Amino acid sequence: MNTLARNFSHTFRRFFTASVLNIIGLAIAFASFFVIMTQVDYDLNFNKGYKNYEKIFRLEIKPNEEWGWQLWTPRPIAELIGTASPHVQAYAMTGWVNDNDYEVNGNLFNETTAFGFGDFMKVFQPEMIAGSTDALEKKDNVLIPASMAMRMFGSTDAVGKMLFQSKQSDNKPVTVGGVYKDFPENSQIGNHIFMPFDPDQDKNDWGNWNYTCYYRLDNPANVSEVEKLAFQQLLKVAPDDLREGLKQEKDNSNFFNLAPLSEVHFSKIGNKSASSRTTVYLLICVSFLIIIVAAINFMNFTLAETPMRIKSINTQKVLGATTGSLRRGLLAESVLISLIAFAASIVLLLILRDSGVQDLVTANLSLSKHLPLIAATFGISILIGVLAGLYPSFYVTSFPPALVLKGSFGLSPKGRKLRTILVCFQFFVAFMLIIAIGIMYTQSRYIRTSEYGYDKDAIIVGEMTQEARKQKDAVVEELSRISGIEGIAFSQFVLNSGDTYMSWGRGEGDKSINFACFPVDYRYLDVMGIRITDGRNFKPSDNGVYIFNEAARKKYPWMAVDMPSTPGDWNVVGFCENIKFSTFRNNDSTEPMAFIYVSKAKLWSYENTVNVRVSAGTDKVEIIRSLQKAMEKFTPGHDFHFRFMDQVLDNAYRNELRFTKQILLFSLLAIVISIIGVFGLTMFESEYRRKEIGIRKIFGSTTGEILRMFNKRYLYILIGCFIVAAPFGWWIGQHWLEGFAERTPIRAWIFLTSFLLVTAITMITVTVQSWKNANENPANSIKTE
């Protein structure tokens, strides 16, 4: 052990730069591996925190070809499937998840609330800390998670305590009937306040497709039988129009299916931005590629030290040290360096824990939550130390002592070939990732710079509270006093915030229409800058009218201004130009949508969102402060979440942007580690070729010619690696683009830029590293021979 410590200390001091670079490269690789694998673990174990999760299924349904596959279904269909077979142990029908204010002991809390029918939590079977899920069978009883109970009451013993919806003065109390243990972060049903619907809501109503449904079976193997029995029941009791369509189907497969809950995280149905298994596998590959690249650097650095250590090692041979003991010592040094790098990576993770690195992944980066992953990374560090030290330890002890001491040893052609292959692999990884990130960047830029059909750069959006909705005229008056504000309007949804919105179907037969529906107030189109192409804008006195986009008029040519959209429906008062209303995952230029205005709406409210138009050149940050301050007059202490449309877009594409940032960061790391590898290999070769360099200079070669000699070899390597890596980078980028209906073409400059970037960095590294030996006195280079 003393010998190991002495040798390690001596080597570290003598080759300080190489040793530090070794440790930095490995530490970055280990930290990157941990960060990436937390995301992988989050995705692959999504929805596996529920009791017997493999028995839970989600209903996916396709009402017709035009609507396609979706999650929303009418209550009668959901109940029919739930009662069609004794193999169904429980079923849950849930509606929208809303943000609501609750007052407790004078404190206001904004929490998410999920609604369902009856004891819909029997499907998910949460671990109850207090009370029972049966409490949901009682009117005005709710379940809350333990973390929420601690925030509101300071204790999980909260059964029987009261929450007041909105404000206590509104006198809408609900009672805590149970407290459940928080579900894991990677769960389909989050940690909400669970509240029952009115038991008669939408009962026997086949027309309202409003609910998402989950089923717990006694055995996953019985899912096909449940689907078959439910389909047979539908054929008997469904309304005539639905039953006629089902009779044309051989089985349920083209109308509905029950998807395992463990798979829905990767399903695009209901969530076009969902993760994909291919993306997860790509992240796994990237994590191991970075580890491999760092291990290659480690081995190359160890080999680079060979010319300077070989005499010392073989002197020990002459003095009686066995080859085996020398190899074990060198191997132990390699493992020790790797373990030091692992310790450094832990420190790095602790330092970066509260930085922007957390935004790269959905999972919590707390080390205590990922102890098995820490153990796995520790094991990998030992394995890398062993593997990276094996070849150098055998290589450096393979020369005959007499030959080495005389100084007539040379560079092994096989060893040189191996090191070249390893560096080629590093370049391959760097090129591949840079090309992929270039493709992702151009699509992200395309999303931000495209025309949306409205003045998105002039719009700030915020949330409305119940108190503010009751005083919308006062809100308009108050906000209009703020300097720089040109207009205020209300809407139920925020444009471009999601893939799907409220969908309406109207009419029958040849005169039926399906469209996305946006409830707004009469000021909305003016405030947003949406141009009317035919007819007129909304008037304050309108009550139940449409303004359709041009895509709707093209698809349904019978629609006309001042005529009902379909027989018996509301009137169409105008048409507007096609705008980008959802995301680039949809082709909005062909999808019908309509703005609707109902001045006397009773069943729902269109004032969920306030849209504020600001004048050009206005300080938007200051405007947001002023808006927040003004709105607090209506609901003191509430965060109205005012944000720019750019922030809305970032949230809409958060999964894609997160993956782009991941690939960007790890591409940069791959480049850095690869350049460290080039540094090591150049150091190795320049030391071995000192005599050759000296002889060339004696015969008249200049420093520039020597440097060109080194650079020329790397240029050939770079060209070959680029040719091989380009198709792989294209494939990664193309796969990522498949999630978008509207996408930018893959440009040639992306490939050229990636080649020039890596080549320039490599040439600079080789030149800097070779400069010393190229300028050395030739006499010093050859005097040892």
C-alpha positions in Angstrom: 0.0 0.0 0.0 2.9 2.4 0.9 4.5 1.6 -2.5 1.2 2.3 -4.3 0.8 5.6 -2.4 4.4 6.6 -3.1 4.2 5.8 -6.8 0.8 7.5 -7.2 2.0 10.6 -5.5 5.2 10.7 -7.6 3.3 10.1 -10.8 0.7 12.7 -10.0 3.3 15.4 -9.3 5.4 14.6 -12.3 2.5 14.4 -14.7 0.3 16.9 -13.0 -1.5 18.3 -16.1 -2.3 14.9 -17.5 -3.5 13.6 -14.1 -5.7 16.6 -13.5 -7.2 16.3 -17.0 -7.8 12.6 -16.4 -9.7 13.3 -13.2 -11.7 16.2 -14.7 -12.7 14.2 -17.8 -13.8 11.2 -15.8 -15.6 13.3 -13.2 -17.6 15.1 -15.9 -18.4 11.7 -17.5 -19.6 10.2 -14.2 -21.7 13.2 -13.3 -23.2 13.2 -16.8 -24.0 9.5 -16.6 -25.8 10.1 -13.3 -27.8 13.0 -14.6 -28.9 11.2 -17.8 -29.7 8.0 -16.0 -32.0 9.8 -13.5 -34.1 10.8 -16.6 -34.0 7.3 -17.9 -35.1 5.9 -14.6 -37.9 8.5 -14.4 -39.2 7.5 -17.9 -38.8 3.7 -17.7 -40.4 3.5 -14.3 -43.2 5.9 -15.0 -46.6 4.8 -13.4 -44.9 1.9 -11.7 -45.4 3.4 -8.2 -49.0 2.3 -8.0 -49.9 -0.9 -6.2 -50.0 -3.8 -8.8 -49.6 -1.2 -11.6 -49.6 -4.0 -14.2 -53.3 -4.6 -13.5 -54.3 -1.0 -14.4 -55.3 0.0 -17.9 -56.3 3.3 -19.6 -59.1 3.6 -22.2 -58.1 4.8 -25.6 -61.0 5.4 -28.0 -61.5 6.5 -31.6 -65.0 8.0 -32.2 -64.4 8.4 -35.9 -61.7 8.7 -38.5 -61.8 12.5 -38.3 -61.3 12.7 -34.6 -58.8 9.9 -34.5 -57.6 8.2 -31.3 -58.2 10.2 -28.1 -58.7 9.8 -24.3 -62.1 11.5 -23.9 -65.2 9.3 -23.7 -68.8 9.7 -22.6 -69.8 8.5 -19.2 -72.1 5.6 -20.5 -69.3 4.0 -22.5 -66.9 4.2 -19.6 -69.4 2.6 -17.3 -70.4 0.0 -19.8 -66.8 -1.2 -20.1 -66.4 -1.1 -16.3 -69.4 -3.4 -15.8 -69.0 -5.7 -18.9 -66.9 -8.3 -17.2 -66.3 -9.7 -13.6 -62.6 -9.4 -14.4 -62.9 -5.6 -13.9 -62.4 -4.9 -10.2 -62.8 -1.1 -10.3 -63.0 1.7 -12.8 -62.3 5.4 -12.5 -63.6 8.3 -14.6 -61.8 11.5 -14.2 -62.3 14.9 -15.7 -60.2 18.0 -16.1 -57.5 18.8 -13.5 -57.9 22.5 -12.5 -56.0 25.0 -10.4 -58.2 26.3 -7.6 -57.7 28.5 -4.6 -58.5 27.2 -1.1 -58.5 29.1 2.1 -57.4 27.4 5.3 -57.2 29.3 8.6 -56.9 32.6 6.8 -54.1 31.4 4.4 -54.7 31.1 0.7 -53.4 28.0 -1.2 -53.5 27.4 -5.0 -53.7 23.7 -5.5 -54.6 21.3 -8.4 -58.0 19.6 -8.1 -59.0 16.3 -9.9 -62.6 15.3 -10.2 -64.2 11.9 -10.6 -67.3 9.8 -10.0 -67.7 7.9 -6.8 -64.7 6.2 -5.2 -62.6 6.5 -8.3 -59.4 6.1 -6.3 -60.1 2.3 -5.9 -58.3 1.9 -9.2 -55.0 3.5 -8.0 -55.2 2.3 -4.4 -53.1 5.0 -2.7 -51.6 4.2 0.7 -53.9 5.9 3.1 -52.2 7.6 6.1 -55.5 8.7 7.6 -59.1 8.1 6.7 -60.3 6.1 3.7 -60.8 6.5 -0.1 -64.5 5.6 0.7 -64.8 9.2 1.9 -65.2 10.2 -1.8 -68.6 8.5 -1.8 -69.8 11.3 0.5 -70.8 14.7 -0.9 -68.2 17.5 -0.3 -65.5 15.1 1.0 -62.1 15.3 -0.5 -58.8 13.4 -0.3 -55.5 15.3 0.0 -51.8 14.1 -0.2 -49.7 14.1 2.9 -47.4 16.9 1.7 -50.4 19.1 1.2 -51.8 18.3 4.6 -48.4 19.3 6.1 -48.5 22.6 4.2 -52.1 23.4 5.2 -52.4 22.0 8.7 -48.9 21.2 9.8 -49.8 17.6 10.3 -51.1 14.6 8.4 -53.8 14.1 11.0 -56.2 16.3 8.9 -59.3 14.1 8.6 -62.5 16.1 9.4 -60.8 19.5 8.9 -62.2 22.0 6.5 -61.0 23.7 3.3 -62.9 26.6 1.8 -63.0 26.8 -2.0 -61.8 30.2 -3.2 -62.4 32.3 -0.1 -64.0 31.4 3.3 -66.5 34.2 2.7 -67.8 32.4 -0.3 -69.0 29.7 2.1 -68.1 26.6 -0.1 -66.5 24.3 2.5 -65.3 20.8 1.8 -64.2 18.3 4.4 -60.9 16.3 4.4 -62.1 12.7 4.3 -58.7 11.1 4.0 -54.9 11.8 3.6 -52.9 9.6 1.3 -49.2 9.1 0.9 -47.8 11.1 -2.0 -47.5 9.3 -5.3 -44.1 9.3 -6.9 -43.3 12.2 -9.2 -43.4 10.0 -12.2 -47.1 9.1 -11.9 -50.0 9.6 -14.3 -52.3 10.7 -11.5 -50.5 13.3 -9.5 -50.8 14.5 -5.9 -54.0 16.5 -6.3 -57.0 17.3 -4.1 -59.4 14.5 -5.2 -63.1 15.5 -5.3 -66.2 13.7 -6.5 -68.5 14.9 -9.3 -72.2 15.2 -8.8 -73.3 11.6 -9.2 -76.0 12.6 -11.8 -73.6 14.6 -14.0 -73.8 13.4 -17.7 -75.6 10.2 -16.6 -76.9 8.4 -19.7 -75.5 11.2 -21.9 -73.7 9.7 -24.9 -72.9 13.0 -26.5 -70.5 14.6 -23.9 -67.0 13.1 -24.5 -65.6 14.6 -21.3 -63.9 11.8 -19.3 -60.6 9.9 -19.1 -61.1 6.3 -17.8 -58.9 3.8 -16.0 -59.7 0.2 -15.1 -58.2 -2.3 -12.6 -58.4 -5.9 -13.7 -58.0 -9.0 -11.6 -55.3 -10.3 -14.1 -53.6 -8.5 -17.0 -54.1 -11.6 -19.1 -57.9 -11.0 -19.1 -57.7 -7.7 -21.0 -58.7 -9.2 -24.3 -61.8 -10.9 -22.8 -62.9 -7.6 -21.2 -62.5 -5.8 -24.5 -64.5 -8.5 -26.3 -67.4 -8.5 -23.8 -67.5 -4.7 -23.7 -67.7 -4.5 -27.5 -70.5 -7.0 -27.6 -72.4 -4.9 -25.0 -71.9 -1.8 -27.0 -73.4 -3.4 -30.0 -76.6 -4.0 -28.0 -77.1 -0.7 -26.1 -75.3 2.1 -28.0 -77.3 4.8 -29.7 -78.4 4.0 -33.3 -75.8 6.2 -35.0 -72.9 4.7 -33.0 -74.2 1.1 -33.2 -74.4 1.3 -37.0 -70.8 2.2 -37.2 -69.7 -0.5 -34.8 -71.5 -3.2 -36.8 -69.1 -2.7 -39.6 -66.2 -3.6 -37.3 -65.1 -7.2 -36.6 -63.9 -6.4 -33.1 -63.1 -3.5 -30.8 -59.6 -2.8 -32.1 -60.6 0.0 -34.4 -62.9 1.7 -31.8 -61.3 1.3 -28.4 -58.6 -0.6 -26.5 -57.3 -0.8 -23.0 -53.6 0.3 -22.8 -51.4 -0.9 -19.9 -50.8 2.0 -17.6 -47.0 1.3 -17.7 -47.1 2.1 -21.4 -49.2 5.3 -21.6 -46.2 7.5 -20.7 -44.9 6.7 -24.2 -48.2 7.0 -26.0 -48.9 10.0 -28.3 -52.6 9.5 -27.8 -53.8 12.5 -25.8 -50.2 13.8 -25.5 -48.3 14.4 -28.7 -45.3 15.6 -26.7 -45.0 12.3 -24.8 -41.7 10.7 -24.4 -40.7 7.9 -26.7 -38.8 4.8 -25.9 -36.4 5.6 -28.8 -35.5 8.9 -27.1 -34.9 7.0 -23.8 -32.7 4.5 -25.5 -30.8 7.4 -27.2 -30.2 8.9 -23.8 -28.9 5.5 -22.5 -26.6 5.3 -25.5 -25.3 8.9 -25.0 -24.6 8.3 -21.3 -22.5 5.2 -22.1 -20.9 6.9 -25.0 -19.7 9.7 -22.7 -18.4 7.1 -20.2 -16.6 5.2 -23.1 -15.1 8.4 -24.5 -13.8 9.4 -21.0 -12.4 5.8 -20.5 -10.6 6.1 -23.9 -9.1 9.4 -22.8 -8.0 7.8 -19.5 -6.2 5.0 -21.3 -4.6 7.3 -23.9 -3.3 9.5 -21.1 -1.8 6.5 -19.4 -0.2 5.5 -22.6 1.0 9.0 -23.2 3.0 8.8 -19.9 4.7 5.6 -21.1 7.9 7.2 -22.7 8.5 9.1 -19.4 7.8 6.2 -17.1 9.1 3.2 -19.0 12.7 3.5 -17.8 11.7 3.8 -14.2 9.4 0.8 -14.4 12.1 -1.4 -16.1 14.7 -0.2 -13.7 12.5 -1.8 -11.0 12.5 -5.0 -13.1 16.3 -5.1 -13.1 16.3 -4.5 -9.3 14.1 -7.6 -8.8 10.4 -6.5 -9.1 8.3 -9.0 -10.9 6.2 -8.2 -14.0 3.1 -9.2 -12.1 3.7 -6.9 -9.2 4.4 -4.0 -11.5 1.3 -4.6 -13.5 -0.9 -4.9 -10.3 0.6 -1.6 -9.1 -0.1 0.2 -12.3 -3.6 -1.3 -12.4 -4.2 -0.1 -8.8 -3.1 3.4 -9.8 -5.6 3.4 -12.6 -8.4 2.3 -10.3 -7.4 4.9 -7.7 -7.6 7.7 -10.2 -11.0 6.5 -11.3 -12.3 6.5 -7.7 -10.9 10.0 -7.1 -12.8 11.1 -10.3 -16.0 9.4 -8.9 -15.6 11.3 -5.6 -15.1 14.5 -7.6 -18.3 13.8 -9.6 -20.3 13.5 -6.4 -18.9 16.9 -5.3 -19.8 18.3 -8.7 -23.3 17.0 -8.5 -23.8 18.5 -5.0 -22.5 21.9 -6.2 -24.7 21.9 -9.3 -27.8 20.4 -7.6 -29.5 23.8 -7.2 -28.3 25.2 -10.5 -29.8 25.0 -14.0 -28.7 21.4 -14.3 -32.0 20.4 -12.6 -33.9 21.9 -15.6 -32.3 19.3 -17.9 -34.3 16.4 -16.4 -37.7 15.8 -15.1 -36.5 13.7 -12.2 -35.3 15.0 -8.8 -31.4 15.1 -8.8 -31.1 14.7 -5.1 -28.5 12.0 -4.4 -30.5 10.5 -1.6 -33.3 9.6 -4.0 -31.0 7.7 -6.3 -28.8 5.6 -4.1 -28.9 2.5 -6.4 -27.8 4.7 -9.3 -24.9 6.1 -7.1 -23.9 2.5 -6.4 -24.0 1.7 -10.1 -21.9 4.7 -11.0 -19.4 3.7 -8.3 -19.2 0.2 -9.8 -18.7 1.6 -13.3 -15.8 3.8 -11.9 -14.0 0.7 -10.7 -14.7 -1.2 -13.9 -13.3 1.8 -16.0 -10.3 1.9 -13.8 -9.6 -1.7 -14.4 -10.4 -1.7 -18.1 -8.5 1.5 -18.8 -5.5 0.3 -16.9 -5.2 -3.2 -18.3 -3.7 -2.4 -21.7 -1.3 0.3 -20.5 -0.1 -1.8 -17.6 0.7 -4.7 -19.9 2.1 -2.4 -22.6 4.5 -0.5 -20.4 5.9 -3.6 -18.8 6.3 -5.5 -22.1 9.7 -4.2 -23.1 13.0 -6.1 -22.3 14.8 -4.2 -19.5 18.1 -4.1 -21.3 16.6 -2.7 -24.4 14.7 -0.1 -22.5 17.6 1.0 -20.4 19.7 1.3 -23.5 17.0 3.6 -24.9 16.4 1.8 -28.3 12.7 1.0 -27.9 10.2 2.2 -30.4 6.5 2.9 -31.0 4.4 -0.3 -31.4 2.4 -0.2 -34.7 -0.4 -2.2 -33.1 -0.6 0.2 -30.2 -0.6 3.2 -32.5 -3.4 1.6 -34.5 -5.5 1.0 -31.4 -5.0 4.5 -30.1 -6.0 5.9 -33.5 -9.2 3.8 -33.5 -10.1 5.0 -30.0 -9.6 8.6 -31.0 -11.7 8.0 -34.2 -14.5 6.7 -31.9 -14.4 10.0 -30.0 -14.6 12.1 -33.1 -17.5 9.9 -34.3 -19.4 10.6 -31.2 -18.7 14.4 -31.3 -19.7 14.7 -35.0 -22.9 12.7 -34.5 -24.1 14.7 -31.5 -23.3 18.1 -33.0 -25.2 17.3 -36.2 -28.2 16.1 -34.2 -28.2 19.3 -32.1 -27.9 21.4 -35.2 -31.1 19.9 -36.6 -32.9 20.4 -33.3 -31.7 24.0 -33.1 -33.0 24.8 -36.6 -36.4 23.4 -35.7 -36.5 25.3 -32.4 -35.6 28.5 -34.2 -38.3 27.7 -36.9 -40.9 27.5 -34.1 -39.9 30.8 -32.6 -39.5 32.8 -35.8 -42.5 31.5 -37.8 -45.5 33.6 -38.5 -48.3 32.8 -36.1 -51.1 34.9 -37.6 -51.3 37.1 -34.5 -49.0 39.6 -32.7 -47.5 37.1 -30.2 -44.6 39.4 -29.4 -47.0 42.0 -28.2 -49.0 39.7 -25.9 -48.7 38.9 -22.2 -51.1 36.4 -20.7 -52.1 35.8 -17.1 -54.5 33.7 -15.0 -57.8 34.9 -13.6 -59.1 34.1 -10.2 -62.7 33.5 -9.3 -62.9 37.0 -7.7 -61.4 38.6 -10.7 -63.8 36.8 -13.1 -66.7 38.2 -11.2 -65.4 41.8 -11.8 -64.0 41.5 -15.4 -65.1 45.0 -16.3 -63.3 46.4 -13.2 -60.2 44.3 -14.3 -60.3 45.9 -17.7 -60.6 49.4 -16.2 -57.8 48.8 -13.7 -55.3 47.3 -16.2 -56.1 50.0 -18.8 -54.6 52.6 -16.4 -51.1 51.1 -16.7 -48.9 52.9 -19.2 -48.0 50.9 -22.3 -51.1 48.7 -22.3 -53.1 48.9 -25.6 -55.8 46.4 -24.9 -57.2 43.7 -22.6 -59.3 40.6 -23.6 -60.4 37.4 -21.9 -60.3 33.8 -23.2 -60.9 30.3 -21.9 -57.5 29.0 -23.2 -54.1 30.4 -24.1 -53.2 30.1 -27.7 -50.3 27.7 -28.6 -50.3 26.3 -25.0 -51.3 22.8 -26.0 -51.9 20.3 -28.8 -55.6 19.9 -28.2 -58.4 22.1 -26.8 -62.1 21.8 -26.5 -63.5 20.0 -29.6 -67.1 20.4 -30.8 -69.1 18.4 -33.2 -72.2 19.9 -34.8 -74.7 18.8 -37.4 -75.5 15.4 -38.9 -74.7 13.4 -42.0 -73.3 15.5 -44.9 -73.7 18.7 -42.9 -71.7 17.6 -39.8 -68.6 19.5 -38.7 -65.8 19.0 -36.2 -63.6 21.8 -35.0 -61.5 23.1 -32.2 -63.4 25.6 -30.1 -62.0 28.8 -28.4 -64.4 30.7 -26.2 -63.4 34.4 -26.0 -64.8 37.8 -25.3 -65.7 40.3 -28.0 -62.4 42.2 -27.7 -60.2 39.2 -28.2 -59.4 39.2 -32.0 -58.6 42.9 -31.9 -56.3 42.6 -29.0 -54.5 39.6 -30.5 -54.2 41.2 -33.9 -56.1 38.5 -35.8 -57.4 39.7 -39.1 -61.0 39.2 -40.3 -61.1 38.0 -43.9 -64.9 38.0 -44.4 -67.9 39.2 -42.4 -67.4 41.1 -39.1 -65.9 40.9 -35.7 -67.8 40.1 -32.5 -70.1 42.7 -30.9 -70.7 43.1 -27.2 -74.4 42.2 -27.8 -73.6 38.9 -29.6 -74.8 35.8 -27.7 -73.8 32.5 -29.3 -71.9 33.2 -32.6 -68.9 31.9 -34.4 -65.9 33.2 -36.3 -64.3 30.3 -38.1 -60.9 30.2 -39.7 -60.4 29.8 -43.4 -59.4 26.2 -43.1 -63.0 25.5 -41.8 -64.5 27.3 -44.8 -62.3 25.3 -47.1 -63.3 22.0 -45.5 -67.0 22.8 -45.1 -67.8 25.0 -48.2 -71.5 25.4 -47.3 -70.7 27.7 -44.4 -71.3 31.4 -45.1 -71.5 34.7 -43.2 -74.8 35.4 -41.4 -75.9 31.7 -41.8 -75.9 28.9 -39.3 -72.8 26.7 -39.4 -75.1 23.7 -39.6 -78.9 23.5 -39.6 -80.2 24.7 -36.2 -76.7 25.8 -34.9 -75.4 29.2 -34.1 -74.7 31.8 -36.8 -71.4 32.4 -38.4 -70.7 36.2 -38.3 -67.2 36.1 -39.9 -64.1 34.2 -41.0 -60.5 35.0 -39.9 -57.2 34.1 -41.4 -55.6 30.8 -40.5 -53.5 31.3 -37.3 -51.2 29.0 -35.4 -53.5 28.1 -32.5 -52.0 24.8 -31.2 -48.4 23.6 -31.6 -46.2 22.6 -34.5 -47.1 18.9 -33.8 -50.3 19.7 -35.7 -50.8 21.2 -39.1 -53.1 24.1 -38.1 -53.4 25.3 -41.7 -55.8 22.4 -42.5 -57.5 22.1 -39.1 -60.9 23.8 -38.6 -61.2 26.0 -35.5 -63.7 28.6 -34.4 -63.7 31.5 -31.9 -67.0 31.7 -30.1 -68.6 34.5 -28.1 -71.5 34.0 -25.7 -72.3 37.2 -23.8 -74.7 35.4 -21.4 -72.8 32.2 -20.7 -74.1 30.3 -17.7 -72.6 26.8 -17.8 -69.0 27.8 -18.3 -66.7 30.8 -18.2 -64.5 32.2 -20.9 -62.6 34.5 -18.5 -60.0 32.0 -17.3 -57.2 33.9 -19.0 -56.5 37.6 -19.4 -54.6 38.6 -22.5 -52.8 42.0 -22.5 -51.5 43.8 -25.5 -48.5 46.1 -24.9 -47.1 48.8 -27.1 -43.8 48.4 -28.9 -40.7 49.4 -26.9 -42.5 48.9 -23.5 -40.4 47.3 -20.7 -42.3 44.1 -20.5 -40.7 43.0 -17.2 -41.9 46.3 -15.6 -45.3 45.8 -17.2 -45.6 42.3 -15.6 -44.8 43.8 -12.2 -47.4 46.4 -12.7 -50.0 43.8 -13.8 -49.3 41.6 -10.8 -49.7 44.5 -8.5 -52.9 45.7 -10.1 -54.5 42.2 -10.1 -53.7 41.8 -6.4 -56.4 44.4 -5.7 -58.9 41.7 -6.7 -57.3 38.7 -5.0 -54.5 39.8 -2.5 -51.5 37.5 -2.3 -52.3 35.5 -5.4 -49.8 34.8 -8.2 -51.5 35.5 -11.5 -48.6 33.9 -13.4 -48.2 36.6 -16.0 -45.8 35.5 -18.8 -44.7 36.3 -22.3 -45.8 34.2 -25.2 -42.2 33.0 -25.6 -42.6 31.4 -22.1 -45.9 29.8 -23.2 -44.1 28.3 -26.2 -41.3 27.0 -24.0 -43.8 25.3 -21.8 -45.6 23.8 -24.8 -42.4 22.3 -26.1 -40.8 21.5 -22.7 -40.1 17.9 -23.5 -38.5 18.6 -26.9 -36.5 21.5 -25.5 -35.4 19.5 -22.5 -34.1 16.8 -24.9 -32.4 19.4 -27.0 -30.7 20.9 -24.0 -29.6 17.4 -22.9 -28.1 16.6 -26.3 -26.5 20.1 -26.5 -24.8 19.8 -23.1 -23.6 16.3 -23.6 -22.4 17.2 -27.2 -20.2 19.9 -25.7 -19.0 17.5 -23.0 -18.2 14.9 -25.7 -16.2 17.5 -27.7 -14.3 18.6 -24.5 -13.5 15.0 -23.6 -12.6 14.2 -27.2 -10.2 17.2 -27.3 -8.7 16.0 -24.1 -8.1 12.7 -25.8 -6.5 14.4 -28.8 -4.3 16.2 -26.3 -3.2 12.9 -24.7 -2.6 11.2 -28.0 -0.6 14.1 -29.4 1.5 14.2 -26.3 2.1 10.4 -26.7 3.1 10.7 -30.3 5.2 13.8 -30.0 7.2 12.2 -27.2 7.8 9.1 -29.2 8.7 11.0 -32.4 11.1 13.5 -30.8 14.1 11.8 -32.6 12.3 11.9 -35.9 11.4 15.6 -35.4 15.0 16.4 -34.5 16.4 14.6 -37.6 13.8 16.4 -39.9 14.9 19.7 -38.5 18.6 18.9 -39.0 17.7 18.2 -42.7 16.0 21.5 -43.0 12.3 21.1 -42.0 10.8 24.2 -40.5 8.5 24.4 -37.5 5.5 25.0 -39.7 6.3 21.9 -41.8 6.5 19.8 -38.6 3.2 21.1 -37.4 1.6 20.5 -40.8 2.8 16.9 -40.6 1.0 16.3 -37.3 -2.2 18.2 -38.4 -2.3 16.4 -41.8 -2.8 13.0 -40.2 -5.6 14.3 -37.9 -7.3 15.9 -40.9 -7.5 12.6 -42.7 -8.9 11.0 -39.5 -11.5 13.8 -39.1 -12.7 13.4 -42.7 -13.2 9.7 -42.3 -15.0 10.0 -39.0 -17.3 12.7 -40.3 -18.3 10.6 -43.3 -19.2 7.7 -41.0 -20.9 9.9 -38.3 -23.0 12.1 -40.6 -25.8 9.5 -41.3 -26.1 8.7 -37.6 -26.5 12.3 -36.7 -29.0 12.8 -39.4 -31.0 9.8 -38.1 -31.2 11.2 -34.6 -32.3 14.6 -35.8 -34.8 13.1 -38.2 -36.3 10.9 -35.5 -36.7 14.0 -33.3 -38.4 15.9 -36.1 -41.0 13.2 -36.7 -42.8 14.6 -33.6 -43.7 17.7 -35.6 -46.3 18.0 -38.4 -44.6 21.3 -39.5 -40.9 21.2 -39.6 -37.9 22.8 -41.2 -35.8 20.9 -43.8 -32.4 19.6 -42.7 -29.9 22.1 -44.1 -26.4 21.3 -45.5 -24.8 24.0 -43.4 -25.5 21.9 -40.3 -23.1 19.2 -41.5 -20.5 21.7 -42.7 -20.6 23.6 -39.4 -20.1 20.4 -37.4 -17.1 19.4 -39.5 -15.5 22.8 -39.3 -16.1 23.2 -35.6 -14.5 19.9 -34.5 -11.7 20.3 -37.1 -10.8 23.8 -36.0 -10.7 22.8 -32.3 -8.7 19.7 -33.1 -6.2 21.5 -35.2 -5.7 24.1 -32.5 -5.2 21.4 -29.9 -2.7 19.5 -32.0 -0.7 22.6 -32.9 -0.5 23.8 -29.3 0.5 20.4 -28.0 3.1 19.8 -30.8 4.6 23.3 -30.7 7.1 22.6 -27.9 8.7 19.5 -29.6 8.6 21.2 -33.0 10.7 24.1 -31.7 13.1 22.1 -29.5 16.8 22.1 -30.3 17.4 19.0 -32.5 20.5 18.2 -30.5 18.4 17.7 -27.3 15.9 15.4 -29.3 18.6 12.9 -30.5 21.3 13.1 -27.8 19.8 10.2 -25.8 20.1 7.8 -28.7 
